[in-house]
Amino acid sequence: MCDPPQGTLNLTVHSLSSVPAAALGCLKYHTAGNVGVEHADAPAIAAAVARARVAFGTDRQEFDAGTLARLRLANTFHTKQVDGARLRREVFGGALGVGLASGSVLVKQLNRYFTEEDVAAAMRVVEASGL
């Protein structure tokens, strides 16, 4: 897989509700959260463009598995197991507009597209949810 160059935009559509009914027949290999922009309706594309992020370089290492463990978004081999880490990660990813991702994928996304302020804002959403 090839990473996009630094400075490119990341665009993702995360809802089947934004897909016109006529296109649903094309989605037998897709699930909610994995919908190409080519299947989305105009409002969903406009929302995705509004959320687009300029990519940082692929060598950025601001976030790691330890970050996720401290935020109780993932369990690591060396940390106490946290109940609800997956659910917290789902709410966190929703707040960032990236949806649910595994810990390793989330670390890559955070390093690629998000700042400390973005993470703090998403964590406020998680905490407000009572998780």
Backbone as CSV, one residue per row, in Angstrom:
resi,resn,N_x,N_y,N_z,CA_x,CA_y,CA_z,C_x,C_y,C_z
1,MET,0.838,-1.182,0.000,0.000,0.000,0.000,0.881,1.243,0.000
2,CYS,0.486,2.214,-0.753,1.274,3.438,-0.880,0.646,4.542,-0.044
3,ASP,1.429,5.175,0.803,0.935,6.295,1.600,0.866,7.540,0.730
4,PRO,-0.168,8.374,0.940,-0.242,9.617,0.172,0.888,10.552,0.577
5,PRO,1.361,11.358,-0.341,2.437,12.299,-0.017,1.999,13.331,1.015
6,GLN,2.962,13.884,1.717,2.689,14.928,2.696,1.995,16.086,2.001
7,GLY,0.994,16.647,2.680,0.265,17.775,2.123,-0.970,17.386,1.338
8,THR,-1.216,16.072,1.109,-2.433,15.664,0.411,-3.587,15.634,1.397
9,LEU,-4.795,15.599,0.877,-5.983,15.593,1.727,-6.517,14.182,1.880
10,ASN,-7.031,13.865,3.067,-7.683,12.597,3.331,-9.182,12.846,3.360
11,LEU,-9.935,12.086,2.573,-11.375,12.262,2.469,-12.035,10.915,2.715
12,THR,-12.959,10.833,3.677,-13.620,9.571,3.984,-15.101,9.807,4.206
13,VAL,-15.922,8.918,3.652,-17.362,8.937,3.870,-17.659,7.738,4.764
14,HIS,-18.314,7.964,5.911,-18.484,6.903,6.903,-19.914,6.458,7.146
15,SER,-20.808,6.616,6.226,-22.174,6.231,6.524,-22.887,5.722,5.285
16,LEU,-23.511,4.548,5.405,-24.304,4.038,4.293,-25.550,4.884,4.075
17,SER,-25.973,5.644,5.085,-27.154,6.487,4.918,-26.913,7.579,3.890
18,SER,-25.646,7.849,3.578,-25.337,8.879,2.596,-25.240,8.321,1.178
19,VAL,-25.497,7.015,1.040,-25.372,6.362,-0.262,-26.747,6.267,-0.910
20,PRO,-26.880,6.751,-2.156,-28.160,6.641,-2.844,-28.575,5.176,-2.978
21,ALA,-29.892,4.910,-2.879,-30.394,3.535,-2.927,-29.939,2.808,-4.197
22,ALA,-29.846,3.496,-5.310,-29.446,2.870,-6.570,-28.023,2.319,-6.523
23,ALA,-27.190,2.889,-5.673,-25.794,2.443,-5.594,-25.603,1.285,-4.620
24,LEU,-26.609,0.986,-3.796,-26.437,-0.051,-2.776,-26.126,-1.414,-3.368
25,GLY,-26.593,-1.686,-4.586,-26.278,-2.960,-5.230,-24.793,-3.122,-5.500
26,CYS,-24.060,-2.020,-5.601,-22.620,-2.048,-5.841,-21.840,-2.296,-4.559
27,LEU,-22.522,-2.318,-3.420,-21.832,-2.331,-2.138,-21.776,-3.698,-1.472
28,LYS,-21.976,-4.793,-2.223,-22.023,-6.093,-1.569,-20.712,-6.443,-0.879
29,TYR,-19.609,-5.803,-1.245,-18.327,-6.073,-0.596,-17.948,-4.974,0.397
30,HIS,-18.839,-4.042,0.636,-18.571,-2.935,1.543,-19.440,-3.058,2.789
31,THR,-19.018,-2.419,3.846,-19.817,-2.343,5.070,-19.911,-0.880,5.463
32,ALA,-20.778,-0.578,6.393,-20.885,0.795,6.881,-19.531,1.236,7.388
33,GLY,-19.106,2.407,7.011,-17.800,2.901,7.414,-16.727,2.620,6.388
34,ASN,-17.076,1.883,5.339,-16.104,1.548,4.302,-16.746,1.820,2.947
35,VAL,-17.152,3.044,2.729,-17.865,3.423,1.523,-17.032,4.423,0.751
36,GLY,-16.775,4.130,-0.503,-16.011,5.048,-1.328,-16.815,6.297,-1.629
37,VAL,-16.113,7.389,-1.812,-16.767,8.663,-2.083,-17.581,8.582,-3.381
38,GLU,-17.230,7.667,-4.272,-17.965,7.546,-5.533,-19.406,7.083,-5.321
39,HIS,-19.722,6.502,-4.152,-21.073,6.028,-3.862,-21.882,6.997,-3.019
40,ALA,-21.286,8.067,-2.564,-21.961,8.986,-1.643,-22.777,10.028,-2.388
41,ASP,-23.751,10.572,-1.656,-24.545,11.654,-2.239,-23.834,12.998,-2.019
42,ALA,-24.332,14.040,-2.652,-23.670,15.350,-2.614,-23.493,15.904,-1.192
43,PRO,-24.507,15.847,-0.319,-24.297,16.375,1.035,-23.202,15.620,1.808
44,ALA,-23.124,14.309,1.614,-22.086,13.528,2.304,-20.700,13.910,1.789
45,ILE,-20.592,14.153,0.490,-19.298,14.560,-0.081,-18.915,15.943,0.444
46,ALA,-19.883,16.859,0.510,-19.593,18.190,1.032,-19.142,18.114,2.485
47,ALA,-19.785,17.262,3.287,-19.384,17.098,4.688,-17.982,16.503,4.780
48,ALA,-17.679,15.545,3.909,-16.345,14.941,3.911,-15.280,15.968,3.522
49,VAL,-15.578,16.807,2.556,-14.626,17.841,2.146,-14.398,18.818,3.299
50,ALA,-15.469,19.145,4.023,-15.336,20.063,5.157,-14.459,19.465,6.256
51,ARG,-14.445,18.115,6.373,-13.629,17.441,7.394,-12.249,17.046,6.880
52,ALA,-11.952,17.317,5.629,-10.682,16.874,5.040,-9.498,17.409,5.832
53,ARG,-8.457,16.615,5.914,-7.248,16.961,6.677,-6.039,16.961,5.767
54,VAL,-5.163,17.913,5.964,-3.886,17.907,5.256,-2.980,16.913,5.974
55,ALA,-2.362,16.034,5.220,-1.533,14.981,5.807,-0.198,15.518,6.297
56,PHE,0.199,15.037,7.497,1.554,15.267,7.981,2.463,14.263,7.282
57,GLY,3.755,14.363,7.453,4.675,13.389,6.872,4.495,12.008,7.478
58,THR,4.866,10.980,6.754,4.705,9.603,7.221,5.642,9.269,8.371
59,ASP,6.650,10.090,8.617,7.608,9.811,9.687,7.199,10.426,11.028
60,ARG,6.067,11.091,11.100,5.619,11.722,12.346,5.310,10.645,13.384
61,GLN,5.810,10.819,14.601,5.646,9.829,15.671,5.120,10.474,16.959
62,GLU,4.207,11.405,16.848,3.684,12.106,18.027,2.820,11.191,18.903
63,PHE,2.133,10.237,18.289,1.252,9.316,19.007,1.764,7.895,18.835
64,ASP,1.558,7.049,19.872,1.960,5.647,19.788,1.003,4.800,20.617
65,ALA,1.274,3.508,20.735,0.404,2.604,21.491,0.296,3.044,22.945
66,GLY,1.360,3.609,23.480,1.324,4.122,24.845,0.324,5.249,25.000
67,THR,0.201,6.087,23.988,-0.784,7.172,24.003,-2.186,6.587,24.122
68,LEU,-2.470,5.576,23.300,-3.794,4.958,23.334,-4.055,4.295,24.685
69,ALA,-3.037,3.660,25.250,-3.189,3.015,26.557,-3.478,4.058,27.643
70,ARG,-2.756,5.175,27.621,-2.982,6.235,28.618,-4.386,6.817,28.505
71,LEU,-4.896,6.888,27.295,-6.234,7.426,27.063,-7.322,6.363,27.230
72,ARG,-6.919,5.144,27.570,-7.815,3.998,27.736,-8.576,3.687,26.447
73,LEU,-7.894,3.867,25.304,-8.478,3.569,23.998,-8.021,2.212,23.479
74,ALA,-7.012,1.649,24.094,-6.502,0.346,23.661,-5.769,-0.303,24.823
75,ASN,-5.715,-1.611,24.782,-4.958,-2.373,25.766,-3.651,-2.811,25.126
76,THR,-2.593,-2.789,25.893,-1.323,-3.304,25.403,-0.901,-4.469,26.291
77,PHE,0.041,-5.216,25.840,0.493,-6.404,26.566,0.982,-6.050,27.962
78,HIS,1.597,-4.908,28.112,2.217,-4.538,29.382,1.359,-3.653,30.273
79,THR,0.116,-3.372,29.882,-0.720,-2.503,30.703,-1.911,-3.284,31.245
80,LYS,-2.515,-2.741,32.266,-3.726,-3.326,32.821,-4.815,-3.288,31.757
81,GLN,-5.571,-4.358,31.637,-6.636,-4.419,30.650,-7.774,-3.482,31.053
82,VAL,-8.231,-2.673,30.125,-9.269,-1.681,30.379,-10.566,-2.141,29.732
83,ASP,-11.621,-2.261,30.517,-12.917,-2.602,29.950,-13.409,-1.454,29.083
84,GLY,-14.010,-1.780,27.967,-14.609,-0.759,27.123,-13.661,-0.007,26.207
85,ALA,-12.421,-0.486,26.068,-11.466,0.234,25.214,-11.979,0.331,23.783
86,ARG,-12.576,-0.743,23.265,-13.081,-0.725,21.894,-14.207,0.294,21.755
87,LEU,-15.129,0.307,22.729,-16.239,1.258,22.673,-15.738,2.689,22.793
88,ARG,-14.781,2.938,23.679,-14.187,4.273,23.795,-13.528,4.672,22.476
89,ARG,-12.831,3.719,21.833,-12.164,3.987,20.553,-13.194,4.296,19.464
90,GLU,-14.347,3.628,19.527,-15.399,3.876,18.538,-15.952,5.294,18.677
91,VAL,-16.209,5.718,19.909,-16.703,7.087,20.148,-15.622,8.101,19.774
92,PHE,-14.390,7.821,20.157,-13.248,8.685,19.835,-13.108,8.842,18.323
93,GLY,-13.122,7.717,17.597,-13.012,7.763,16.139,-14.170,8.485,15.496
94,GLY,-15.361,8.329,16.073,-16.522,9.049,15.562,-16.364,10.548,15.735
95,ALA,-15.817,10.947,16.886,-15.602,12.378,17.143,-14.582,12.968,16.170
96,LEU,-13.610,12.152,15.759,-12.605,12.631,14.801,-13.075,12.504,13.354
97,GLY,-14.144,11.748,13.138,-14.652,11.544,11.780,-13.968,10.417,11.040
98,VAL,-13.291,9.519,11.763,-12.612,8.404,11.094,-13.272,7.065,11.386
99,GLY,-14.232,7.031,12.292,-14.913,5.790,12.623,-14.055,4.871,13.476
100,LEU,-14.525,3.644,13.638,-13.825,2.665,14.460,-12.602,2.131,13.732
101,ALA,-11.498,2.037,14.434,-10.267,1.476,13.867,-9.552,0.692,14.954
102,SER,-8.752,-0.267,14.552,-7.915,-0.983,15.510,-6.910,0.006,16.101
103,GLY,-6.277,-0.383,17.191,-5.302,0.502,17.822,-4.177,0.896,16.888
104,SER,-3.632,-0.078,16.152,-2.498,0.232,15.284,-2.902,1.148,14.134
105,VAL,-4.081,0.929,13.580,-4.555,1.799,12.499,-4.849,3.196,13.045
106,LEU,-5.420,3.255,14.246,-5.717,4.562,14.847,-4.444,5.363,15.090
107,VAL,-3.389,4.712,15.564,-2.107,5.410,15.763,-1.623,5.996,14.446
108,LYS,-1.709,5.224,13.367,-1.276,5.727,12.053,-2.117,6.927,11.630
109,GLN,-3.441,6.840,11.834,-4.313,7.948,11.453,-4.012,9.200,12.282
110,LEU,-3.816,9.012,13.595,-3.519,10.157,14.449,-2.229,10.847,14.010
111,ASN,-1.192,10.061,13.771,0.087,10.641,13.343,0.000,11.278,11.974
112,ARG,-0.854,10.767,11.136,-0.942,11.243,9.764,-1.783,12.511,9.638
113,TYR,-2.870,12.620,10.451,-3.849,13.678,10.174,-4.265,14.554,11.359
114,PHE,-3.894,14.226,12.593,-4.473,14.931,13.737,-3.435,15.550,14.649
115,THR,-3.860,16.614,15.326,-3.004,17.322,16.273,-3.375,16.919,17.700
116,GLU,-2.552,17.354,18.655,-2.845,17.120,20.076,-4.197,17.750,20.440
117,GLU,-4.490,18.924,19.887,-5.751,19.599,20.172,-6.938,18.793,19.655
118,ASP,-6.801,18.186,18.476,-7.860,17.332,17.930,-8.120,16.148,18.852
119,VAL,-7.044,15.538,19.339,-7.155,14.378,20.229,-7.820,14.795,21.538
120,ALA,-7.423,15.927,22.083,-8.019,16.409,23.329,-9.515,16.665,23.158
121,ALA,-9.901,17.256,22.038,-11.318,17.529,21.781,-12.107,16.220,21.653
122,ALA,-11.540,15.242,20.964,-12.207,13.942,20.816,-12.321,13.237,22.166
123,MET,-11.304,13.376,23.020,-11.359,12.763,24.342,-12.434,13.428,25.213
124,ARG,-12.675,14.711,25.008,-13.752,15.369,25.749,-15.106,14.767,25.368
125,VAL,-15.259,14.410,24.102,-16.495,13.759,23.643,-16.621,12.387,24.307
126,VAL,-15.525,11.635,24.347,-15.542,10.316,24.981,-15.930,10.446,26.454
127,GLU,-15.283,11.361,27.153,-15.563,11.545,28.580,-17.002,12.006,28.804
128,ALA,-17.511,12.879,27.938,-18.894,13.352,28.061,-19.893,12.230,27.839
129,SER,-19.476,11.196,27.101,-20.374,10.062,26.848,-20.504,9.150,28.059
130,GLY,-19.647,9.366,29.065,-19.696,8.560,30.266,-18.899,7.277,30.189
131,LEU,-18.129,7.118,29.136,-17.312,5.895,28.998,-15.989,6.018,29.709
